[in-house]
Amino acid sequence: MALPTYIDPRKLALQGYLLEGDVASESLPRLTSAVEAISGCLRAAVQFELDESRAKIAHGCVDVTVHVICQRCLDIVSVDVHAEFAVQVIWSEEHENRVAKNYEPWLVVDKMANLSELLEDEILLELPLVNYHAEGACTGDAFIEDAGSENDGPVSDSPFSILAQLKRK
């Protein structure tokens, strides 16, 4: 089932609603531009509810598989990305100081909010900075130095080795 793009998070929180479903990759333009390709749909489960202080919150998880460039061999590598989040709905930036420590603020100025943008933000924050194939599966593995090679001793070509010698005197 496809998740709705625009929702009223305040109303859903009052009702204690759970949304589960998919977001099509066409609805994720920033994620599309950050990776080589998105494999399938983004899957999400979002629980809306009121916390102990009657604040409107949403928490859940998001999963997606993306294709990115391996930094060793420059071929495509598939990466599963999982993000968990907990946000508190606020109406203006002045309310940001009222957000509980265990939640991130979700600024919803109008009645309706874009759920796809929230989910896309969470996935973008969880993307790995550097991507590699698993060891042994990468054509760039030949460039990895073995730990037991000739570099077992201290590095004598260090620019600080001369300082170490001066310190000993």
Beta strands, then each sheet from edge to edge (+ up, - down):
strand 1: 6-7
strand 2: 18-23
strand 3: 37-50
strand 4: 56-69
strand 5: 76-90
strand 6: 104-107
strand 7: 113-114
sheet 1: 1+ 7-
sheet 2: 2+ 3- 4+ 5- 6-
end
